Amino acid sequence: MSDADRTAAVSRETAETTIDVTLAIDGDGDAVVDTGIGFFDHMLEAFAKHGLFDLTVQCDGDLHIDDHHTVEDVAIVVGEAFTEALGDKRGIVRYADRKVPLDEAVASVVVDVSGRPFFEFSGEFSQPYIGEFTSVMAEHFAMSLAMNAGLTLHAGVDGENAHHEVEALFKALARALDDATRVDPRRSDTPSTKGKL
């Protein structure tokens, strides 16, 4: 990986899902996504668009059971792709926070691309389902992404409509990750007194 080519391609196959992901951190926000869950596809497309990540996700999951394995495993693979694409994290901003509104809803995300996975979430989703998507899986997506991308991530939502709450969360996550993974032209080293992240 070079600073000019922060990309990754990651595949994962289990008895529950088969997933192929490509990621370009310094992209244009282009996405080609097919998980079999319409609303989840919409959220991943929004994540790519607002983070300016180029993202492809192809997932064949056990949707005859429910959406859990598909959402969780996609988050795992996307997280692994971020880890691979960022390499030694040399020159990145590292920290970021964003609040994103969507009508009555607002989501907040604070992130440290630290290499130390941690996740904290506050708030509840106002309805249990959005189409075929279980609302609480949005929280689980963020947690699984944090664990596999090595993020310290604090997130929360407030609102009255689960569609708005979840969409604001994915957009806030995208904007915060875009900010935190950006290369700071003033920095040539890894942003840590330890010398590595």
C-alpha positions as CSV (number, residue, x, y, z in Angstrom):
1,M,0.0,0.0,0.0
2,S,1.2,3.5,-0.8
3,D,0.0,6.8,0.4
4,A,-1.4,7.5,-3.1
5,D,-3.2,4.1,-3.3
6,R,-5.2,3.6,-0.2
7,T,-7.3,0.7,-1.5
8,A,-8.2,-2.8,-0.4
9,A,-10.0,-5.9,-1.7
10,V,-11.2,-8.3,1.0
11,S,-13.3,-11.5,0.7
12,R,-14.8,-13.7,3.5
13,E,-16.7,-17.0,3.2
14,T,-18.5,-18.8,6.1
15,A,-21.4,-21.1,6.3
16,E,-23.6,-18.0,6.7
17,T,-22.3,-15.5,4.2
18,T,-20.1,-15.1,1.2
19,I,-18.8,-11.5,0.8
20,D,-16.5,-9.6,-1.6
21,V,-15.6,-6.0,-0.8
22,T,-13.4,-3.4,-2.5
23,L,-12.7,0.0,-1.0
24,A,-10.9,3.1,-2.1
25,I,-10.6,5.6,0.8
26,D,-9.7,8.4,-1.6
27,G,-12.6,7.9,-3.9
28,D,-15.5,9.8,-5.5
29,G,-18.4,8.3,-3.4
30,D,-19.2,5.6,-6.0
31,A,-20.9,2.5,-4.8
32,V,-22.1,-0.8,-6.2
33,V,-23.8,-2.7,-3.5
34,D,-25.9,-5.9,-3.4
35,T,-26.6,-7.5,0.0
36,G,-30.1,-8.7,-0.7
37,I,-31.5,-6.2,1.9
38,G,-32.8,-3.1,0.1
39,F,-32.5,-0.6,3.0
40,F,-29.0,-1.9,3.9
41,D,-27.9,-1.4,0.3
42,H,-29.3,2.2,0.5
43,M,-27.3,2.8,3.8
44,L,-24.1,1.5,2.3
45,E,-24.5,3.6,-0.8
46,A,-25.1,6.7,1.5
47,F,-22.0,5.7,3.5
48,A,-19.9,5.7,0.4
49,K,-21.4,8.9,-1.1
50,H,-21.0,11.0,2.1
51,G,-17.6,9.6,3.0
52,L,-16.3,9.9,-0.6
53,F,-15.3,6.3,-0.5
54,D,-15.5,4.1,-3.6
55,L,-17.1,0.9,-2.3
56,T,-18.3,-2.4,-3.8
57,V,-20.1,-4.9,-1.7
58,Q,-21.4,-8.3,-3.0
59,C,-23.0,-10.4,-0.3
60,D,-24.8,-13.7,-0.5
61,G,-26.2,-14.3,3.0
62,D,-28.6,-16.6,4.8
63,L,-31.5,-14.1,4.6
64,H,-34.0,-17.0,4.9
65,I,-33.0,-16.8,8.6
66,D,-32.8,-13.1,9.2
67,D,-30.6,-10.1,8.4
68,H,-28.2,-10.4,11.3
69,H,-25.4,-12.5,9.7
70,T,-25.5,-10.4,6.5
71,V,-25.2,-7.0,8.2
72,E,-22.7,-8.2,10.8
73,D,-20.4,-9.9,8.3
74,V,-20.5,-7.0,5.8
75,A,-19.4,-4.7,8.6
76,I,-16.6,-7.1,9.5
77,V,-15.3,-7.2,5.9
78,V,-15.7,-3.4,5.4
79,G,-13.8,-2.9,8.6
80,E,-11.0,-5.3,7.5
81,A,-10.9,-3.3,4.2
82,F,-10.3,-0.1,6.1
83,T,-7.5,-1.6,8.1
84,E,-5.8,-2.9,5.0
85,A,-6.3,0.3,3.0
86,L,-5.0,2.5,5.8
87,G,-1.8,0.5,6.3
88,D,0.5,2.1,8.9
89,K,-1.9,5.2,9.1
90,R,1.0,7.5,8.4
91,G,-0.1,11.1,8.1
92,I,-3.8,10.7,8.8
93,V,-5.7,13.2,10.9
94,R,-6.8,10.3,13.2
95,Y,-9.6,12.0,15.3
96,A,-12.9,13.4,14.1
97,D,-16.4,14.1,15.2
98,R,-19.6,14.8,13.3
99,K,-23.3,15.4,14.0
100,V,-25.7,14.9,11.1
101,P,-29.4,15.8,11.1
102,L,-32.1,14.2,9.0
103,D,-35.4,16.0,9.6
104,E,-36.3,15.4,13.3
105,A,-33.4,12.9,13.8
106,V,-29.8,13.6,14.6
107,A,-26.8,11.3,14.9
108,S,-23.4,11.9,16.4
109,V,-20.2,10.1,15.9
110,V,-16.8,10.6,17.5
111,V,-14.0,8.5,16.1
112,D,-10.3,7.8,16.8
113,V,-8.6,5.6,14.2
114,S,-6.5,4.3,17.1
115,G,-5.9,0.6,16.4
116,R,-7.7,0.0,19.7
117,P,-11.2,-1.2,19.1
118,F,-13.9,0.2,21.5
119,F,-17.5,1.0,20.9
120,E,-20.1,3.0,22.9
121,F,-23.7,3.7,21.7
122,S,-26.5,5.9,23.2
123,G,-30.0,6.2,22.0
124,E,-32.8,3.9,20.8
125,F,-34.4,3.4,17.4
126,S,-38.0,4.5,17.3
127,Q,-39.4,1.6,15.2
128,P,-38.1,-2.0,15.2
129,Y,-37.9,-2.5,11.4
130,I,-37.3,-0.5,8.3
131,G,-38.4,-2.8,5.4
132,E,-36.4,-6.0,5.8
133,F,-33.8,-4.3,8.0
134,T,-33.9,-4.7,11.8
135,S,-33.2,-1.3,13.2
136,V,-30.9,-2.4,16.0
137,M,-28.6,-3.9,13.4
138,A,-27.4,-0.3,12.6
139,E,-25.8,-0.2,16.0
140,H,-24.4,-3.7,15.5
141,F,-23.0,-2.6,12.1
142,A,-21.2,0.3,13.7
143,M,-19.8,-1.9,16.5
144,S,-18.6,-4.6,14.1
145,L,-17.0,-2.0,11.9
146,A,-15.2,-0.5,14.9
147,M,-13.9,-3.8,16.1
148,N,-12.5,-4.8,12.7
149,A,-11.2,-1.4,11.6
150,G,-9.5,-0.8,14.9
151,L,-11.6,2.3,15.8
152,T,-12.5,3.9,19.1
153,L,-16.1,4.8,18.2
154,H,-18.7,6.7,20.2
155,A,-22.1,7.0,18.5
156,G,-25.6,8.0,19.3
157,V,-29.0,8.8,17.8
158,D,-32.1,10.7,18.7
159,G,-35.3,11.1,16.8
160,E,-38.8,9.8,16.1
161,N,-38.4,7.9,12.8
162,A,-36.1,4.9,12.6
163,H,-35.4,5.4,8.9
164,H,-34.1,8.9,9.6
165,E,-32.2,7.8,12.8
166,V,-30.4,5.0,11.0
167,E,-29.7,7.1,7.9
168,A,-28.3,9.9,9.9
169,L,-26.0,7.4,11.8
170,F,-24.6,6.0,8.6
171,K,-24.0,9.5,7.2
172,A,-22.4,10.7,10.4
173,L,-20.2,7.7,10.5
174,A,-19.1,8.3,6.8
175,R,-18.4,12.0,7.4
176,A,-16.4,11.3,10.6
177,L,-14.4,8.5,8.9
178,D,-13.7,10.7,5.9
179,D,-12.3,13.4,8.2
180,A,-10.3,11.1,10.4
181,T,-8.7,9.1,7.6
182,R,-7.8,12.2,5.6
183,V,-4.0,12.8,5.1
184,D,-2.8,16.0,6.9
185,P,-0.2,17.6,4.6
186,R,1.6,18.9,7.6
187,R,2.3,15.5,9.0
188,S,4.8,12.9,7.6
189,D,4.7,10.5,10.5
190,T,2.1,8.4,12.3
191,P,0.0,10.5,14.6
192,S,1.0,8.9,17.9
193,T,3.7,9.5,20.5
194,K,4.2,5.8,20.4
195,G,5.3,5.9,16.8
196,K,2.6,3.5,15.6
197,L,-1.2,3.0,15.7
